[in-house]
């Protein structure tokens, strides 16, 4: 089963509010088995337009676990703090799992 990732781009208006959100959301993330993989205030845009001034990538055991975290009571309590402090775009994406190699096929990674 592929891992699930929540990717958020945030245009922050209130740093103190975002700090409060971080504290409020931490317990729900631990309960969901989440791991923060990236927090970047200066993502390097290669093509197109990018929203916000910070990008966050959070890994979950699965897409279902990511969705369950987002919909959990604990996160739903924390979410208004983020919404008050930043304009956010958020997505859940499935991690990539390469197809299984055939017997005798060389790994080219």
Helices and strands as residue ranges (DSSP letters): E 4-12, H 15-31, E 35-40, E 54-60, H 63-71, H 73-85, E 86-94
